[in-house]
């Protein structure tokens, strides 16, 4: 049996789909499962243990695959993603539609498990962890995000780095090199995904916004402080584990270029207090904001 799955999105999107992918594998243990997703995610895909092949697919473009026995749309609600899968001429297609209506306010992990369950494929939403890696004791600060609305100001991240001390490693993609330099002092890491995954897997703490690195911390059970702005953590945040979510209870434009007003209400002291709590210390002096701190 040949199964084609579409999820041509980013790192966090991939990791929230892990329970669905593993449910699909359990339902069809002897099938060849091909995931259509960006090629740069290859290292992360290999760690999931549910996919046989990665078909490099950058966004919603024609899929270079013919006549799967089953096509599964884990990309979105359609219609474009659905039509791209239909164009591969699958014998059977699983997607949102009349049989399984799209629910706007549903956690992303639960969304895809619910979709497959409606087609007789049970999934466990908690089955999203990756195999552990050796601990390195680093504190990882990741200031970047895909959109400006999710980027807490660099000056505030820099203040957090100064307070957390010499064990901090500031991370970012090559396109975020200037941001990493603005935030970091001393150790920094820019570049390969595999190195970033291993670093986060072994860290004692991660501080970041609502971005892919937050989902990596969840996958590896690495304690994290995650700053939320325009999107509520009930939809994309960690559902359990050693994590602190900071959020002011407001929503906004996910695709805006400027930091979300709710995100800007989170103070440096709030982040440091949450970090100190996860590191085993008491409250950090000077935390005055009313940001909601939620631990899983």
C-alpha positions in Angstrom: 0.0 0.0 0.0 1.3 3.5 -0.9 0.2 6.4 1.2 0.8 10.1 0.4 0.5 12.7 3.1 0.6 16.5 2.4 1.9 18.9 5.1 4.1 21.4 3.1 4.6 23.8 6.0 7.2 24.6 8.7 8.9 22.9 11.6 6.2 23.6 14.2 3.5 22.4 11.8 5.4 19.2 11.2 5.7 18.4 14.9 2.1 19.1 15.7 1.2 16.5 13.0 3.4 13.8 14.6 0.5 12.0 16.5 -1.5 11.9 13.3 1.4 10.5 11.3 2.1 7.9 14.0 -1.6 6.9 14.1 -1.4 6.4 10.3 1.6 4.2 10.7 0.0 2.1 13.3 -3.1 1.7 11.2 -1.0 0.7 8.1 2.3 -0.8 9.5 3.3 -2.3 6.2 2.5 0.7 4.0 5.0 2.9 2.3 4.2 6.4 3.7 5.5 9.4 1.8 5.4 12.9 3.3 5.2 15.8 0.9 6.9 18.6 2.9 9.8 21.0 2.6 13.1 19.3 2.0 14.9 21.3 4.7 12.8 19.4 7.3 14.5 16.1 6.4 16.4 15.8 9.7 13.2 16.3 11.7 11.2 14.0 9.5 13.7 11.2 10.1 13.3 11.5 13.9 9.5 10.9 13.8 9.7 7.1 13.0 6.5 7.2 11.0 7.5 8.2 7.5 9.4 6.1 4.9 10.2 8.9 2.4 10.2 12.7 2.3 9.0 14.2 -1.0 10.5 17.7 -1.1 7.4 20.0 -1.6 7.7 23.7 -0.9 4.2 25.0 -0.2 1.1 24.5 -2.3 2.6 23.3 -5.6 1.9 20.3 -7.8 2.9 17.1 -6.0 5.3 14.8 -7.9 3.5 11.6 -7.0 1.1 9.4 -9.0 -1.8 7.2 -8.0 -1.4 6.6 -4.2 -3.7 4.1 -2.7 -4.5 6.7 0.0 -3.8 10.4 0.1 -4.1 12.3 3.4 -4.5 16.1 3.6 -2.8 17.2 6.8 -2.0 20.6 5.2 -5.2 22.6 5.7 -8.9 22.9 5.1 -8.7 23.2 1.3 -9.7 23.7 -1.4 -6.3 24.2 -2.9 -4.5 21.5 -0.9 -7.3 19.1 -1.5 -7.3 19.7 -5.3 -3.5 19.2 -5.4 -4.0 15.8 -3.8 -6.9 14.9 -6.1 -4.5 15.6 -9.0 -2.3 12.7 -7.9 -5.3 10.4 -8.6 -5.6 8.7 -5.3 -7.8 5.6 -4.8 -9.0 7.1 -1.5 -8.7 10.6 0.0 -8.8 11.8 3.6 -9.5 15.5 4.0 -11.7 18.0 5.8 -15.0 18.6 4.1 -18.6 17.6 4.5 -17.7 14.4 6.4 -15.4 16.2 8.8 -16.1 20.0 9.0 -13.2 22.3 9.8 -13.3 23.6 13.4 -11.8 27.0 13.8 -11.0 26.9 17.5 -9.3 23.5 18.0 -5.8 22.7 19.1 -3.6 21.9 16.0 -2.5 18.5 17.4 -6.1 17.5 18.2 -7.3 18.7 14.8 -5.4 16.2 12.7 -6.0 13.3 15.2 -9.8 14.1 15.0 -9.7 14.1 11.2 -8.1 10.6 11.0 -10.3 9.2 13.7 -13.3 10.1 11.7 -11.9 7.8 9.0 -11.4 4.9 11.3 -7.7 5.7 12.2 -7.3 6.2 15.9 -4.5 8.6 17.1 -3.1 9.5 20.5 -2.7 13.4 20.7 0.0 12.8 23.4 2.1 10.6 21.1 4.2 13.6 19.9 7.6 13.1 21.7 10.8 12.4 19.9 13.5 10.0 21.2 15.7 11.7 23.9 19.1 13.1 23.2 22.1 13.6 25.6 21.7 16.6 27.9 24.1 19.5 27.3 22.9 21.9 30.1 22.5 24.9 27.8 19.9 27.6 28.1 18.6 28.3 24.6 17.1 31.7 23.6 15.5 31.8 20.2 14.4 35.3 19.3 13.2 34.8 15.8 9.7 33.9 14.4 8.1 33.6 11.0 6.2 36.8 11.3 6.8 40.1 13.0 3.6 39.7 15.1 5.3 36.9 17.0 8.7 38.6 17.5 9.2 39.9 21.0 11.6 42.9 20.8 15.3 42.1 20.4 16.3 44.5 23.2 14.1 42.6 25.6 15.6 39.2 24.6 19.0 40.8 25.1 18.1 41.8 28.6 16.9 38.2 29.3 20.2 36.9 28.0 22.2 39.2 30.2 20.4 38.1 33.3 20.4 34.4 32.5 24.2 34.4 32.3 27.0 32.8 30.4 25.3 29.4 29.7 23.0 31.0 27.1 23.1 30.0 23.5 21.2 32.3 21.1 19.9 30.5 18.0 18.5 31.5 14.7 18.4 30.7 11.0 21.0 32.1 8.5 18.4 34.8 7.6 18.2 35.8 11.3 22.0 36.3 11.8 21.7 40.0 12.5 19.0 39.4 15.1 21.1 36.7 16.8 24.0 39.1 17.0 21.8 41.9 18.4 20.5 39.6 21.1 23.4 37.3 21.9 26.6 37.8 23.8 29.1 35.0 23.5 27.7 31.7 22.3 25.3 31.6 19.4 24.3 29.0 16.8 23.1 29.8 13.3 22.3 27.2 10.7 21.6 23.6 10.4 18.4 22.1 11.6 19.9 18.9 13.0 22.2 20.9 15.3 19.4 23.0 16.5 17.2 19.9 17.3 20.1 18.3 19.2 20.8 21.6 21.1 17.2 22.0 22.2 16.8 18.3 23.0 19.7 18.6 25.4 19.0 22.0 26.9 17.9 22.7 30.4 15.7 25.6 29.3 14.3 27.2 26.1 13.0 30.7 25.9 11.3 31.6 22.7 8.1 32.9 21.0 5.3 31.0 19.4 7.5 29.4 16.8 8.9 26.0 15.6 11.5 25.9 18.4 8.7 25.9 21.0 7.4 22.7 19.4 10.8 21.2 19.4 11.0 21.8 23.2 7.6 20.2 23.6 8.7 17.2 21.5 11.8 16.6 23.6 10.2 17.5 27.0 12.7 20.3 27.4 11.5 23.0 29.9 10.4 26.1 28.0 9.1 29.6 28.5 7.0 30.4 25.4 5.7 34.0 24.7 2.4 34.2 22.9 0.9 37.2 21.2 -1.7 37.1 18.4 -2.5 33.4 18.6 -3.9 31.8 21.8 -1.9 29.0 23.4 -5.0 26.9 23.5 -4.6 26.5 19.8 -0.9 26.1 19.4 0.7 25.9 22.8 2.1 22.9 24.7 -0.7 20.8 26.0 1.4 19.2 28.8 4.9 19.1 30.2 7.5 21.3 31.9 6.5 24.5 30.1 5.4 28.0 31.1 3.2 30.0 28.6 3.0 33.8 28.9 0.0 35.3 27.3 -2.2 38.4 28.0 -5.4 36.8 26.8 -5.8 38.9 23.6 -5.7 37.9 20.0 -4.5 39.8 16.9 -3.3 39.6 13.3 -1.0 36.6 12.9 0.5 38.0 9.7 1.3 41.5 10.9 4.8 42.9 10.5 4.9 44.5 14.0 4.9 42.7 17.4 1.4 42.0 18.6 0.2 44.5 21.3 -0.5 41.6 23.6 3.0 40.2 23.1 4.5 43.6 24.0 2.7 43.6 27.4 4.9 40.7 28.4 7.8 42.2 30.4 11.4 41.1 30.8 10.7 40.4 34.5 7.8 38.0 33.5 10.1 36.0 31.4 12.8 35.8 34.0 10.4 34.8 36.7 9.1 32.0 34.6 12.6 30.9 33.7 13.7 31.0 37.3 10.7 28.8 38.3 11.6 26.2 35.7 15.2 26.3 36.7 14.2 25.6 40.3 14.6 29.0 41.8 12.1 31.5 43.3 10.4 34.4 41.6 12.7 36.9 39.8 12.7 40.3 41.3 10.9 43.0 39.3 8.1 41.0 37.7 5.2 43.4 37.5 3.1 42.4 34.4 -0.2 40.7 34.6 0.7 38.1 31.9 -1.0 34.8 32.5 1.7 32.2 33.3 0.3 28.7 32.6 2.3 25.6 33.2 1.4 22.3 31.5 
